[in-house]
């Protein structure tokens, strides 16, 4: 086959696009429908342009590919535990009003965290401040403090544990 000649699949796209959308929309999340339809046509295009075999039954071939993609998609979703995740939606009850109570709670939490940061042991506090406030990498902190990268990691982990405990003690 001449490698510059590409077989046109647009007549099949026109004919089978609505059918494929219906097929997938009744079986998968609506966000995945167009991706799966596109993959069907991508495989069809590849097959037609990479092999010398003619497709005698386009409908059968297209829906066989669709079925195989559906099986693969389902396996992928199960492996990712997607059924256990909730999608974000506009229906979530997110408070959009800053109430005096929320303000006081935020101030108390902030004071508690600041007090805990200031109460960290000197080396752990320094490593934590470099990492969190100055955006330094563990390697940069290690060089600046004259310690190993693993020591920096350990210091920051200890600092985070102390901060977490301090926040848990907030009434």
Buried (B, 14 or more C-beta within 10 A) or exposed (E): EEEEEEEEBEEBBEEBBEBBBEBBBEBBEEEBBEEBBEBBBEBBBEBBEEEEEEBEEBEEBBBEBBEEBBEEBEEEBEEEEEEEEEEEEEEEEEEEEEEEEEEEEEEEEEEBBEEBBEEBEEBBBBBBBBBBEEEBEBEBBBEBBEBEBEBBBBBBEBBBEBBEEBEEEEE
